[in-house]
């Protein structure tokens, strides 16, 4: 006969296992469908030998702004060489532009385009100008800008092929409430949804909501379960919004994109490594989890919310619980918001697009909690989360974070490609599943060996 609570724990395990299995299968389908890229027949020609390389078009208004800026650079940094190449009317320069694009892996179709070392800026916006200024100051002191492509053809560029120019605000549409929105920034939508989903299945928030629902369900009131559960989700979402806004603002203060990539990449490496460590040694040593000393207080607040006879005091107590939990679980959830906000900065996403992407982030982030909440509402039974579930989720979060850290260090623009984003997260799911299955098999083998040795000793 099953022990009390065993069925709900097994239900949680089945739900978690099914979710990981579905993600792994989907990842394998995406990876198998990705087209192979043939190696080029010959190496691309060398990039022109100048400190600053500038590709522009005669009659391009955005190029005129860039040219005026470079005139001041030439006056302020006479030791730097600037190579200018007009590509609309000069076939040789146009070929050189294409060759440079092939060598540095960017689409050489829009101007203005600036190159310093292996760093490329496409278009001319306030953010591009600020980043270029930082790079110029860096090379004037003997440094080297971090490789990568910054900016896009959607903002501050002109194209001879289409005969059109985009403003510094990009290709805009007007959306009620949010205002002008850059359509070009929506290529980050897939990455945002995936990061939000993985962030949402962190063990800290899942543990808290399961504990709260276990206590509230015992009251036998579906109305109370709905009211308290909804209040908890709304308040934690609002706290998370403030948390992410603070991170976004902090990275904006850092300013120079190269520094942002280093800060975010290093933080992601640390959070990812500790999360993977927690799978093998849960809560031993450094661990970004809710401490055991804080759990009695959470239990007490949850009971206070559930035990209030009147609904209003119960909701007030729930708000207090949600705020306290949001603060306590901050170390447990800091990695992904930091990565995501860093990705927005790296891809020059505007304020309106950031607001829309935040909404997109929160939908999958809350999805798992809404599923658990929905099950509690319709069945009046709460799922139980065990330590082994937390360990598995920590492994998934850690592997994903390490993969994203590598992307932040190498090429944040990769996350604009939906197929690349799906492939990266799919690979993380597959690695997680492989590590978990291998670890479970090793544990099983050791257990059987120990049992065999014990039986031999008895003989």
C-alpha positions as a printed Julia matrix, in Angstrom:
459×3 Matrix{Float64}:
   0.0     0.0     0.0
   1.36    3.44   -0.92
   2.46    5.71    1.91
   0.71    9.11    2.35
   2.14   11.67   -0.06
   3.85    8.98   -2.15
   1.37    9.31   -5.03
   1.84   13.08   -5.24
   5.61   12.74   -5.16
   5.53   10.13   -7.91
   3.19   12.38   -9.9
   5.7    15.22   -9.62
   8.48   12.88  -10.72
   6.44   11.7   -13.71
   5.66   15.3   -14.67
   9.31   16.32  -14.44
  10.55   13.23  -16.3
   7.99   13.68  -19.08
   8.97   17.33  -19.45
  12.68   16.55  -19.76
  12.01   13.65  -22.13
   9.86   15.81  -24.4
  12.52   18.54  -24.47
  15.26   16.02  -25.25
  13.27   14.46  -28.11
  12.47   17.89  -29.51
  16.12   18.86  -29.24
  17.25   15.8   -31.19
  14.71   16.58  -33.92
  15.96   20.17  -34.18
  19.61   19.13  -34.22
  19.0    16.44  -36.85
  17.13   18.92  -39.04
  19.88   21.54  -39.01
  21.6    21.83  -42.39
  25.26   21.04  -42.52
  27.6    23.84  -43.51
  30.19   23.02  -46.1
  33.72   24.21  -45.5
  34.84   27.02  -47.84
  37.03   25.99  -50.72
  39.67   28.59  -49.89
  40.51   30.98  -47.07
  38.94   34.44  -47.19
  41.23   37.34  -48.16
  42.92   39.22  -45.37
  41.18   42.18  -43.72
  42.69   45.57  -44.7
  45.61   46.6   -42.49
  44.32   49.69  -40.67
  43.53   50.47  -37.05
  40.01   51.47  -38.1
  38.33   50.19  -41.29
  35.31   52.08  -42.57
  32.98   50.91  -45.34
  30.51   53.52  -46.55
  28.3    54.51  -49.48
  28.18   57.8   -51.36
  24.78   59.36  -50.66
  24.13   57.33  -47.49
  22.84   59.74  -44.79
  23.78   57.42  -41.94
  27.3    57.22  -43.35
  27.52   61.02  -43.23
  27.04   60.87  -39.46
  29.69   58.17  -39.14
  32.12   60.12  -41.33
  31.69   63.23  -39.19
  32.45   61.18  -36.08
  35.56   59.67  -37.65
  36.79   63.16  -38.54
  36.87   63.95  -34.81
  38.6    60.62  -34.13
  41.29   61.46  -36.68
  41.88   64.79  -34.94
  41.88   63.34  -31.41
  43.91   60.19  -32.21
  46.39   61.14  -34.96
  48.42   58.01  -34.26
  45.58   55.76  -35.47
  45.2    54.9   -39.16
  41.72   54.99  -40.7
  41.03   53.17  -43.97
  37.88   54.38  -45.76
  36.29   52.37  -48.58
  33.34   53.63  -50.63
  31.48   50.48  -51.72
  28.46   51.67  -53.71
  30.39   52.99  -56.71
  33.75   51.2   -56.45
  33.61   47.49  -57.46
  37.04   46.77  -55.97
  36.03   48.21  -52.6
  32.74   46.31  -52.79
  34.64   43.06  -53.31
  36.87   43.97  -50.37
  33.76   44.6   -48.25
  32.4    41.15  -49.12
  35.77   39.53  -48.43
  36.0    41.23  -45.04
  32.49   40.04  -44.23
  33.47   36.48  -45.12
  36.64   36.7   -43.03
  34.9    38.11  -39.94
  31.58   36.3   -40.4
  29.14   39.18  -40.93
  26.68   40.1   -43.67
  28.45   42.72  -45.8
  25.33   44.28  -47.32
  24.65   47.43  -45.3
  26.64   50.56  -44.58
  28.05   52.17  -42.57
  30.17   49.31  -41.28
  33.19   49.8   -39.03
  35.87   47.23  -38.22
  38.49   47.42  -35.48
  40.54   44.26  -35.16
  38.01   41.43  -35.2
  35.14   43.53  -33.88
  32.5    44.78  -36.32
  29.85   47.49  -35.97
  26.95   47.58  -38.44
  24.86   50.76  -38.57
  25.21   53.99  -36.62
  23.2    54.48  -33.41
  23.94   56.08  -30.07
  24.87   52.69  -28.6
  27.09   51.84  -31.55
  28.84   55.19  -31.2
  29.4    54.64  -27.47
  30.8    51.16  -28.05
  33.05   52.34  -30.89
  34.35   55.14  -28.66
  35.25   52.61  -25.98
  37.04   50.41  -28.52
  39.0    53.34  -29.96
  40.12   54.39  -26.5
  41.14   50.79  -25.86
  43.29   50.41  -29.0
  44.87   53.82  -28.4
  46.24   52.32  -25.17
  47.48   49.16  -26.87
  44.46   47.0   -26.08
  42.36   44.78  -28.36
  38.54   44.91  -28.59
  36.65   41.7   -27.99
  35.77   39.96  -31.29
  32.14   39.95  -32.4
  29.48   41.73  -34.43
  27.55   44.61  -32.86
  24.51   46.4   -34.26
  22.36   45.19  -37.14
  21.0    46.13  -40.56
  17.75   47.1   -38.81
  19.08   50.29  -37.25
  21.13   53.18  -38.63
  22.03   51.61  -41.98
  21.49   52.07  -45.72
  21.38   49.39  -48.4
  22.17   50.01  -52.07
  20.39   46.79  -53.06
  17.03   47.86  -51.62
  17.59   51.6   -51.93
  16.34   52.13  -48.37
  17.72   53.39  -45.08
  16.7    52.57  -41.52
  16.7    55.17  -38.78
  18.74   54.86  -35.61
  15.54   53.53  -34.03
  15.37   50.63  -36.49
  12.31   49.26  -38.27
   9.53   50.47  -36.02
   5.86   49.71  -35.51
   3.57   51.37  -33.0
   2.19   49.02  -30.34
  -0.42   50.25  -27.83
   0.98   50.7   -24.3
   4.52   49.74  -25.35
   4.82   52.4   -28.08
   7.35   52.06  -30.91
   8.8    48.55  -31.19
  11.76   47.42  -33.3
  10.73   44.44  -35.39
  14.36   43.48  -35.87
  14.76   42.84  -32.15
  12.09   40.15  -32.21
  14.63   37.61  -33.5
  15.59   37.26  -29.82
  12.11   35.99  -28.98
  12.99   32.29  -29.23
  16.05   32.71  -26.99
  13.97   34.68  -24.5
  11.27   32.0   -24.35
  13.85   29.25  -23.86
  15.8    31.07  -21.14
  12.54   31.95  -19.35
  11.44   28.32  -19.45
  14.69   26.94  -18.0
  14.8    29.73  -15.42
  11.24   28.91  -14.37
  11.99   25.32  -13.43
  14.44   26.3   -10.71
  13.98   24.22   -7.55
  13.76   27.16   -5.17
  10.54   28.69   -6.51
   8.99   25.28   -7.19
   9.69   24.13   -3.63
   8.06   27.22   -2.14
   4.87   27.07   -4.18
   4.45   23.33   -3.56
   4.83   23.88    0.2
   2.31   26.74    0.09
  -0.21   24.7    -1.9
   0.22   21.63    0.33
  -0.77   23.74    3.34
  -3.59   25.66    1.61
  -5.14   22.55    0.01
  -5.66   21.11    3.5
  -8.23   23.85    4.15
 -10.5    22.15    1.6
 -11.47   25.5     0.03
 -10.91   25.72   -3.74
 -11.72   29.45   -3.6
  -8.93   29.99   -1.07
  -6.48   27.92   -3.13
  -7.22   30.05   -6.21
  -6.98   33.36   -4.34
  -3.78   32.59   -2.43
  -2.05   30.84   -5.34
  -2.86   33.65   -7.8
  -1.7    36.32   -5.36
   1.56   34.48   -4.77
   2.28   34.17   -8.51
   1.44   37.82   -9.25
   3.61   39.19   -6.44
   6.59   36.95   -7.25
   6.33   37.97  -10.92
   6.3    41.65   -9.93
   9.31   41.17   -7.65
  11.12   39.38  -10.46
  10.38   42.3   -12.78
  12.02   44.71  -10.32
  14.94   42.32   -9.92
  15.54   42.11  -13.68
  15.12   45.87  -14.12
  17.82   46.43  -11.5
  20.17   44.07  -13.34
  19.44   45.76  -16.67
  20.18   49.18  -15.16
  23.36   47.93  -13.49
  24.69   46.6   -16.79
  23.79   49.89  -18.47
  26.06   51.64  -15.96
  28.91   49.35  -17.0
  28.46   50.88  -20.45
  31.15   49.35  -22.62
  29.84   46.18  -24.24
  33.12   44.3   -23.88
  33.0    44.8   -20.11
  29.35   43.68  -20.02
  30.21   40.47  -21.85
  33.05   39.74  -19.42
  30.96   40.46  -16.31
  27.96   38.46  -17.5
  30.07   35.62  -18.88
  32.07   35.2   -15.67
  28.94   35.35  -13.51
  27.26   32.73  -15.69
  30.3    30.46  -15.45
  30.22   30.71  -11.64
  26.46   30.15  -11.32
  26.55   27.34  -13.88
  29.48   25.54  -12.25
  27.9    25.76   -8.78
  24.57   24.48  -10.13
  26.25   21.46  -11.74
  28.14   20.89   -8.49
  24.82   20.86   -6.62
  23.66   17.92   -8.71
  26.57   15.81   -7.48
  26.92   17.36   -4.0
  23.64   19.08   -3.13
  24.04   21.92   -0.61
  27.65   20.94    0.14
  30.09   23.83    0.0
  29.04   26.89   -2.0
  25.4    26.5    -3.03
  22.89   28.96   -4.47
  19.79   27.59   -2.75
  17.4    28.63   -0.02
  19.3    27.91    3.19
  17.91   25.39    5.68
  17.92   28.09    8.36
  15.45   30.15    6.3
  12.99   27.31    5.69
  11.29   27.35    9.13
  10.39   31.01    8.55
   8.92   30.15    5.15
   6.87   27.33    6.68
   5.63   29.7     9.38
   4.59   32.37    6.85
   2.88   29.76    4.65
   0.9    28.43    7.61
  -0.02   31.99    8.6
  -1.38   32.64    5.11
  -3.41   29.42    5.11
  -4.71   29.65    8.68
  -6.29   33.1     8.39
 -10.06   32.67    8.54
 -10.82   35.86    6.62
  -9.6    36.0     3.01
  -8.14   39.54    3.06
  -5.71   38.86    5.95
  -4.76   35.61    4.2
  -3.92   37.5     1.0
  -1.91   40.09    2.94
   0.06   37.27    4.57
   0.59   35.72    1.12
   2.0    39.0    -0.2
   4.45   39.08    2.71
   5.44   35.47    2.02
   5.97   36.16   -1.7
   8.14   39.22   -1.03
  10.23   37.39    1.57
  10.67   34.35   -0.65
  11.66   36.51   -3.64
  14.46   38.04   -1.58
  15.59   34.71   -0.11
  15.69   32.89   -3.44
  17.59   35.66   -5.28
  20.91   33.74   -5.3
  19.07   30.68   -6.61
  17.67   32.56   -9.62
  20.28   35.24  -10.32
  22.13   33.53  -13.16
  19.53   33.5   -15.93
  18.2    37.06  -15.47
  21.79   38.31  -15.56
  22.46   36.34  -18.74
  19.25   37.52  -20.37
  19.73   41.21  -19.58
  23.34   40.94  -20.73
  22.11   39.41  -23.98
  19.76   42.37  -24.5
  22.61   44.83  -24.04
  24.86   42.82  -26.35
  22.2    42.91  -29.08
  21.4    46.62  -28.66
  17.72   46.05  -27.77
  15.69   49.19  -27.06
  13.44   49.92  -24.08
  10.12   49.08  -25.77
  11.46   45.81  -27.18
  12.88   44.95  -23.75
   9.43   45.42  -22.2
   7.82   43.12  -24.75
  10.56   40.53  -24.4
  10.15   40.65  -20.61
   6.48   39.71  -21.03
   7.59   36.86  -23.3
  10.15   35.81  -20.65
   7.61   35.68  -17.84
   5.12   33.43  -19.68
   7.36   30.32  -19.78
   8.97   31.35  -16.47
   5.6    31.02  -14.72
   4.39   28.1   -16.84
   5.57   25.28  -14.57
   4.23   27.0   -11.46
   0.9    27.61  -13.21
   0.74   23.9   -14.11
   1.35   22.9   -10.48
  -1.15   25.54   -9.38
  -3.73   24.33  -11.92
  -3.38   20.72  -10.76
  -3.95   21.83   -7.16
  -7.05   23.84   -8.14
  -8.72   21.09  -10.16
  -7.75   18.07   -8.04
  -7.4    19.72   -4.62
  -4.15   17.78   -4.28
  -0.71   19.38   -4.18
   2.34   17.85   -5.82
   5.36   17.21   -3.62
   8.86   18.18   -4.66
  11.71   16.04   -3.35
  15.43   16.75   -3.13
  16.18   14.48   -6.1
  13.92   16.63   -8.27
  15.83   19.72   -7.17
  19.14   18.07   -8.03
  17.97   17.24  -11.56
  16.72   20.78  -12.14
  20.0    22.17  -10.83
  21.89   20.06  -13.38
  19.73   21.32  -16.25
  20.13   24.94  -15.14
  23.88   24.56  -14.71
  24.52   22.94  -18.09
  22.37   25.54  -19.85
  24.06   28.41  -18.04
  27.54   27.14  -18.92
  26.53   26.9   -22.59
  25.15   30.45  -22.53
  28.3    31.69  -20.8
  30.38   30.39  -23.71
  28.04   32.22  -26.12
  28.39   35.47  -24.16
  32.18   35.22  -24.32
  32.32   34.36  -28.02
  29.31   35.6   -30.01
  26.17   36.92  -28.24
  24.63   37.62  -31.66
  24.26   33.86  -32.08
  21.15   34.03  -29.9
  19.39   36.13  -32.56
  19.23   33.0   -34.72
  16.18   30.91  -33.66
  17.67   27.67  -35.03
  20.96   28.28  -33.21
  19.09   29.07  -29.98
  17.01   25.9   -30.26
  20.13   23.87  -31.02
  22.01   25.27  -28.01
  19.19   24.62  -25.56
  18.47   21.26  -27.18
  22.09   20.25  -26.69
  21.84   21.33  -23.03
  18.76   19.13  -22.53
  20.49   16.17  -24.19
  23.66   16.59  -22.11
  21.56   16.88  -18.94
  19.62   13.72  -19.76
  22.82   11.84  -20.63
  24.6    12.9   -17.42
  21.56   12.06  -15.29
  21.05    8.62  -16.86
  24.76    7.82  -16.6
  24.88    8.95  -12.97
  21.81    6.89  -12.08
  23.33    3.84  -13.77
  26.6     4.29  -11.87
  24.68    4.61   -8.58
  22.69    1.48   -9.39
  25.85   -0.47  -10.24
  27.53    0.62   -7.0
  24.44   -0.29   -5.0
  24.24   -3.76   -6.56
  27.96   -4.29   -5.98
  27.6    -3.28   -2.33
  24.65   -5.64   -1.89
  26.62   -8.45   -3.54
  29.64   -7.87   -1.31
  27.38   -7.8     1.76
  25.72  -11.08    0.78
  29.12  -12.72    0.2
  30.26  -11.61    3.66
  27.15  -13.19    5.2
  28.02  -16.49    3.5
